[in-house]
Amino acid sequence: MPKDMTALSLGIDIGGTKILTAVANSRGAILSSDESVTPVTKSREAVIQSIVDSAHRALKQICVATSEVCGVGVGVAGVSNPEAGILFTSPNLPGLRDVPLRDIIQERLGKKTFLMNDANAAALGEFYFGAARGVRNFLYITLSTGVGGGIVCDEKIYSGAIGGAGEVGHMTIDDDGPICKCGNRGCWETLASGTALAREARQRIREGVKTSILEYAEGDVDRITAEVVHSAAEQGDSLARELITRTGYYIGVGLANLINIFNPELIVIGGGLSNIGDMLLEPAFKTAGERAYKEAFLAVRFATAELGRNSGVLGAAAFALQEMRKTSWG
Ligand SMILES: [Zn+2]
């Protein structure tokens, strides 16, 4: 048992590529963590067993028994109802549809469990321990393979009627745009994500545009990723720079919509794509400034996420603590 006597909780962040689990204390320190590959193509039972195994490994690392953590918080990509504890649908986890995930994990681990969307968990992580400490009204936006978001109003996650709020990546930006995995067309994430950036690069190369991008992908068009485009842009490739500016422009269009709707004090931007930095974010902020209401734009601050890949797992752990405290104060 660690000497640190502050309350411990277990956070689990279930994504389309990895399951990240951590034992954290109430100050946001991670005492142990475990990472494993999400068995996306396997059965529902295999995914659930991987989650439970990961939790046990994280606990075992520091010799903490399940009975010594006060609760378990689970953040999962997709649309879920936190109150009912049900994951309705997760585009990256086709095996988990209409699953009472909270109760299943609660039963397997024998510990009170809470479920939430992964972007909401990341927003809470930044609220408690990161870039949004002390901010009552803010938006957390993650720019990654997709685009996700968390809305914090009056220090609480706004989750909507059935827990589906915050799906900012699926607001329509171009009614005739590319088809999205949600079935709609022209969603924000089809234009402003890492996947979109890589897709545009592949398309332009197939059309015959001259670029050095391919050299960074071992000559294979199918190996082009957002990171590849970024590497080429850093070396001055003009197509790569143009595509990053274009992606930034679309990020800005979506940000303008969000600024006009929510008038937030702060927008925290995280996710792997945002690591590109100014080359991507300057055109994004410029476009947002041109399109949003001036007063609302002048009132908003932008910050980059501080917790990196741990924002979701720390937020999920903090959510469990927060909910357990509510219960005990009853
Ligand atoms: Zn969509």
Residues whose N, C-alpha, C, O or C-beta is under 5 A from the ligand:
A	BS01	ZN	G169 H170 C180 C182 N184 C187
